[in-house]
Each structure stands twice: as structure tokens, then as C-alpha cells.
Amino acid sequence: MNIPNLDLTREFVLNQIKDVRYFYDGTLTICVITTLADFKIIGSSYVFDERKYNQIKGMEAARAKAEAALFEHCAYYLKAISSN
């Protein structure tokens, strides 16, 4: 298989994102990233003390976890296709 040489950069990974949505339940924040291939990746954040909850920080933490998971999926995929 002739696979182009792809670099696994932050830019490459973020360019795979088609849509980002957030869901909330109390102090739980869930970030759902939908990729260009319609694959869903999730990340979540939670604060036990409601007095310390900050929605923006919750969104940032949940998205960071979802992006880290997306990076792992992209790394696996690129490794798998480059092995063939």
C-alpha cells in the first residue's frame, strides 16, 4: 500500500475535528469531538465541590482529555496504515 508520509502533529490531529459539543450534568462536563470520519471521541471533567465548579474550566479540561484521546487514536491509525 502506498501511504503518504504523514506527521502526527497537533495541527494534523486538530484538523481531524469536524464538530465539538458539550453536555452538562451538575458539575460533570462531557466533551464530544466528532471527527471528519464521523468517529466520536469523548473527554470528561468533574468537580466534587459544587462551589468550585467553573463551566469554562470544565469545558477546557474535558476538551483537553478528548483531544488527548483523539491524538492516541490518530497515532494508532497512522501506525497501523504505515505497517502495511
PyRosetta script that sets phi, psi and omega in degrees:
from pyrosetta import init, pose_from_sequence

init()
pose = pose_from_sequence("MNIPNLDLTREFVLNQIKDVRYFYDGTLTICVITTLADFKIIGSSYVFDERKYNQIKGMEAARAKAEAALFEHCAYYLKAISSN")
pose.set_psi(1, 133.2)
pose.set_omega(1, -179.9)
pose.set_phi(2, -94.5)
pose.set_psi(2, 100.0)
pose.set_omega(2, -177.6)
pose.set_phi(3, -104.9)
pose.set_psi(3, 131.1)
pose.set_omega(3, 177.4)
pose.set_phi(4, -65.2)
pose.set_psi(4, 152.6)
pose.set_omega(4, 178.4)
pose.set_phi(5, -75.0)
pose.set_psi(5, 109.6)
pose.set_omega(5, -178.4)
pose.set_phi(6, -109.1)
pose.set_psi(6, 137.4)
pose.set_omega(6, 176.0)
pose.set_phi(7, -97.2)
pose.set_psi(7, 132.3)
pose.set_omega(7, 179.3)
pose.set_phi(8, -87.5)
pose.set_psi(8, 83.6)
pose.set_omega(8, 180.0)
pose.set_phi(9, -106.3)
pose.set_psi(9, 165.1)
pose.set_omega(9, 176.1)
pose.set_phi(10, -58.4)
pose.set_psi(10, -40.2)
pose.set_omega(10, 179.3)
pose.set_phi(11, -61.2)
pose.set_psi(11, -44.6)
pose.set_omega(11, 178.8)
pose.set_phi(12, -59.3)
pose.set_psi(12, -47.9)
pose.set_omega(12, -177.5)
pose.set_phi(13, -63.1)
pose.set_psi(13, -47.6)
pose.set_omega(13, -178.7)
pose.set_phi(14, -65.7)
pose.set_psi(14, -27.0)
pose.set_omega(14, 176.9)
pose.set_phi(15, -72.5)
pose.set_psi(15, -8.2)
pose.set_omega(15, 177.2)
pose.set_phi(16, -84.8)
pose.set_psi(16, -7.7)
pose.set_omega(16, -175.9)
pose.set_phi(17, -83.8)
pose.set_psi(17, 126.1)
pose.set_omega(17, 176.0)
pose.set_phi(18, -99.0)
pose.set_psi(18, -36.6)
pose.set_omega(18, -174.1)
pose.set_phi(19, -154.2)
pose.set_psi(19, 148.4)
pose.set_omega(19, 175.2)
pose.set_phi(20, -131.8)
pose.set_psi(20, 130.1)
pose.set_omega(20, 178.1)
pose.set_phi(21, -131.5)
pose.set_psi(21, 152.1)
pose.set_omega(21, 179.5)
pose.set_phi(22, -122.7)
pose.set_psi(22, 145.1)
pose.set_omega(22, 176.7)
pose.set_phi(23, -130.8)
pose.set_psi(23, 145.2)
pose.set_omega(23, -174.8)
pose.set_phi(24, -129.6)
pose.set_psi(24, 142.7)
pose.set_omega(24, 172.2)
pose.set_phi(25, -146.0)
pose.set_psi(25, 98.3)
pose.set_omega(25, -174.8)
pose.set_phi(26, 63.9)
pose.set_psi(26, -121.2)
pose.set_omega(26, -179.5)
pose.set_phi(27, -99.1)
pose.set_psi(27, 11.9)
pose.set_omega(27, 175.0)
pose.set_phi(28, -91.5)
pose.set_psi(28, 129.3)
pose.set_omega(28, 175.7)
pose.set_phi(29, -120.5)
pose.set_psi(29, 128.9)
pose.set_omega(29, 178.2)
pose.set_phi(30, -118.4)
pose.set_psi(30, 130.0)
pose.set_omega(30, 176.6)
pose.set_phi(31, -109.5)
pose.set_psi(31, 127.1)
pose.set_omega(31, 177.2)
pose.set_phi(32, -115.5)
pose.set_psi(32, 116.2)
pose.set_omega(32, 175.8)
pose.set_phi(33, -98.8)
pose.set_psi(33, 128.8)
pose.set_omega(33, 173.3)
pose.set_phi(34, -105.6)
pose.set_psi(34, 127.4)
pose.set_omega(34, -178.6)
pose.set_phi(35, -85.4)
pose.set_psi(35, 172.8)
pose.set_omega(35, 176.9)
pose.set_phi(36, -59.5)
pose.set_psi(36, -26.5)
pose.set_omega(36, 179.7)
pose.set_phi(37, -91.5)
pose.set_psi(37, 12.8)
pose.set_omega(37, -179.2)
pose.set_phi(38, 62.7)
pose.set_psi(38, 27.1)
pose.set_omega(38, 173.9)
pose.set_phi(39, -88.2)
pose.set_psi(39, 138.5)
pose.set_omega(39, -178.8)
pose.set_phi(40, -102.1)
pose.set_psi(40, 133.8)
pose.set_omega(40, 176.9)
pose.set_phi(41, -124.1)
pose.set_psi(41, 136.8)
pose.set_omega(41, -179.9)
pose.set_phi(42, -121.5)
pose.set_psi(42, 153.1)
pose.set_omega(42, 171.9)
pose.set_phi(43, -141.8)
pose.set_psi(43, 150.8)
pose.set_omega(43, -178.6)
pose.set_phi(44, -140.5)
pose.set_psi(44, 158.8)
pose.set_omega(44, 173.7)
pose.set_phi(45, -141.3)
pose.set_psi(45, 152.2)
pose.set_omega(45, -176.9)
pose.set_phi(46, -148.9)
pose.set_psi(46, 140.4)
pose.set_omega(46, 175.4)
pose.set_phi(47, -121.1)
pose.set_psi(47, 128.8)
pose.set_omega(47, -178.9)
pose.set_phi(48, -73.9)
pose.set_psi(48, -36.1)
pose.set_omega(48, -177.5)
pose.set_phi(49, -95.1)
pose.set_psi(49, 108.9)
pose.set_omega(49, -177.5)
pose.set_phi(50, -56.9)
pose.set_psi(50, -27.4)
pose.set_omega(50, -179.5)
pose.set_phi(51, -68.8)
pose.set_psi(51, -21.7)
pose.set_omega(51, -179.3)
pose.set_phi(52, -97.6)
pose.set_psi(52, 1.2)
pose.set_omega(52, -177.2)
pose.set_phi(53, -71.5)
pose.set_psi(53, 134.4)
pose.set_omega(53, 175.8)
pose.set_phi(54, -135.9)
pose.set_psi(54, 116.5)
pose.set_omega(54, -174.1)
pose.set_phi(55, -59.5)
pose.set_psi(55, -41.7)
pose.set_omega(55, -179.0)
pose.set_phi(56, -63.6)
pose.set_psi(56, -46.2)
pose.set_omega(56, 178.4)
pose.set_phi(57, -63.4)
pose.set_psi(57, -37.3)
pose.set_omega(57, 176.9)
pose.set_phi(58, -62.8)
pose.set_psi(58, -42.7)
pose.set_omega(58, 177.8)
pose.set_phi(59, -63.7)
pose.set_psi(59, -44.7)
pose.set_omega(59, -179.4)
pose.set_phi(60, -62.1)
pose.set_psi(60, -43.8)
pose.set_omega(60, -178.9)
pose.set_phi(61, -67.3)
pose.set_psi(61, -43.8)
pose.set_omega(61, 179.8)
pose.set_phi(62, -64.5)
pose.set_psi(62, -41.7)
pose.set_omega(62, 179.4)
pose.set_phi(63, -66.4)
pose.set_psi(63, -40.8)
pose.set_omega(63, 178.7)
pose.set_phi(64, -59.3)
pose.set_psi(64, -40.8)
pose.set_omega(64, 178.4)
pose.set_phi(65, -67.8)
pose.set_psi(65, -39.7)
pose.set_omega(65, 178.6)
pose.set_phi(66, -66.0)
pose.set_psi(66, -41.1)
pose.set_omega(66, 178.2)
pose.set_phi(67, -65.0)
pose.set_psi(67, -37.6)
pose.set_omega(67, 177.5)
pose.set_phi(68, -63.7)
pose.set_psi(68, -40.5)
pose.set_omega(68, 177.6)
pose.set_phi(69, -66.1)
pose.set_psi(69, -39.7)
pose.set_omega(69, 177.7)
pose.set_phi(70, -62.7)
pose.set_psi(70, -40.9)
pose.set_omega(70, 177.7)
pose.set_phi(71, -58.3)
pose.set_psi(71, -44.5)
pose.set_omega(71, 178.9)
pose.set_phi(72, -62.4)
pose.set_psi(72, -42.2)
pose.set_omega(72, 178.9)
pose.set_phi(73, -64.7)
pose.set_psi(73, -42.4)
pose.set_omega(73, 178.4)
pose.set_phi(74, -64.8)
pose.set_psi(74, -41.0)
pose.set_omega(74, 178.8)
pose.set_phi(75, -61.1)
pose.set_psi(75, -44.9)
pose.set_omega(75, 179.3)
pose.set_phi(76, -61.9)
pose.set_psi(76, -46.8)
pose.set_omega(76, -177.8)
pose.set_phi(77, -61.0)
pose.set_psi(77, -47.7)
pose.set_omega(77, -179.4)
pose.set_phi(78, -63.6)
pose.set_psi(78, -37.8)
pose.set_omega(78, 177.5)
pose.set_phi(79, -65.5)
pose.set_psi(79, -43.0)
pose.set_omega(79, -178.4)
pose.set_phi(80, -64.6)
pose.set_psi(80, -44.1)
pose.set_omega(80, -177.8)
pose.set_phi(81, -75.8)
pose.set_psi(81, -25.5)
pose.set_omega(81, 179.4)
pose.set_phi(82, -79.7)
pose.set_psi(82, -14.0)
pose.set_omega(82, 179.5)
pose.set_phi(83, -81.0)
pose.set_psi(83, -15.6)
pose.set_omega(83, -176.6)
pose.set_phi(84, -85.2)
pose.dump_pdb("model.pdb")
